[in-house]
Structures are given as C-alpha cells and as structure tokens.
Amino acid sequence: MSTDPSPIDRTTVLEVEGMTCGHCVSAVTRELEDVKDVSKVSVILRNGGTSEVTVVSDAVLDEDALRAAVDEAGYTVTAVRADN
C-alpha cells in the first residue's frame, strides 16, 4: 500500500490588505499563479478592506512563497489559513 495520498485539491486562503480594484486582483493573481504547484487563484475583492484570496493546489504550498508573491505584487498578507 502506498503512503502517498491521492492528489486532491488543497486550498490556502490568504487575507490581503491594500487591494482596491481589478488591476490589483490581476497583479496578485499573476504573481500567485507563478508559485510552484498553484493551479488556481480566486479573489474576493473588498475595496477598502481585507480581500480574501483563495489559492488551489494539489500539494502543500510554501507559505513564504505565497507571501513573497503577494509582496511582489505590492500588497500585504495579514493572515494565512491552509485548509489541507
């Protein structure tokens, strides 16, 4: 019996501050899609508040890489929740 689990979708939710428009969403999405193992990114934009960014993968993601990608886009991750 294999000890490797079957590939399943794993979600990581990032709370991101500073996003105010569609351009912000595009910039964050583009940077996160470049992170290894990321298969999908979706954003709930809360203009003037903390936006919720959901990242889907089939592997556990490196939190530092996710934070660095959002930082590269010019925004700040305030919380990370992995729903693995």
C-alpha positions in Angstrom: 0.0 0.0 0.0 1.3 3.4 -1.0 1.8 6.0 1.7 1.4 8.9 -0.8 -2.1 10.4 -0.7 -4.0 10.7 -3.9 -3.8 14.1 -5.5 -6.6 16.3 -4.0 -7.4 19.9 -4.3 -5.9 21.8 -1.3 -6.9 25.3 -0.6 -5.0 28.0 1.1 -6.8 31.3 1.9 -4.8 34.5 2.2 -6.1 37.7 3.8 -4.6 40.5 1.7 -4.6 44.2 2.5 -4.4 47.1 0.0 -6.3 45.7 -2.9 -8.8 48.2 -4.4 -9.5 47.4 -8.0 -9.4 44.9 -10.8 -5.8 45.8 -11.6 -4.9 44.8 -8.0 -6.7 41.5 -8.4 -4.8 40.8 -11.7 -1.4 41.7 -10.2 -1.9 39.4 -7.2 -3.4 36.6 -9.3 -0.5 36.7 -11.8 2.2 36.6 -9.1 0.5 33.7 -7.2 0.0 31.7 -10.4 3.8 31.7 -10.8 4.2 29.9 -7.4 5.1 26.2 -7.8 2.2 23.8 -7.6 -0.5 26.6 -7.7 -3.3 25.5 -10.1 -6.0 28.2 -9.5 -6.4 31.6 -7.8 -9.6 33.3 -7.0 -10.1 36.7 -5.2 -13.0 38.2 -3.3 -12.2 41.9 -3.5 -13.2 44.0 -0.5 -12.3 47.6 -1.6 -11.1 49.4 1.5 -10.9 46.2 3.5 -9.1 42.9 3.6 -9.6 40.9 0.5 -9.8 37.1 0.5 -7.5 35.3 -1.9 -8.1 31.5 -2.3 -5.2 29.5 -3.8 -5.8 25.9 -5.0 -3.1 23.3 -5.4 -2.6 19.6 -5.4 0.3 19.9 -3.0 1.0 21.7 0.3 2.2 25.2 -0.6 5.1 27.1 0.9 3.6 29.9 2.9 6.8 32.0 2.5 6.5 31.7 -1.3 2.8 32.8 -1.2 3.7 35.8 1.0 6.6 36.8 -1.3 4.4 36.6 -4.4 1.8 38.9 -2.8 4.5 41.2 -1.6 6.0 41.3 -5.1 2.6 42.4 -6.4 2.7 45.3 -3.9 0.3 44.1 -1.2 0.4 42.6 2.3 -0.7 39.2 3.6 -2.2 39.6 7.0 -3.3 36.0 7.6 -2.9 32.6 6.0 -5.3 29.6 6.6 -4.5 26.3 5.0 -7.5 24.0 4.5 -5.5 20.9 3.8 
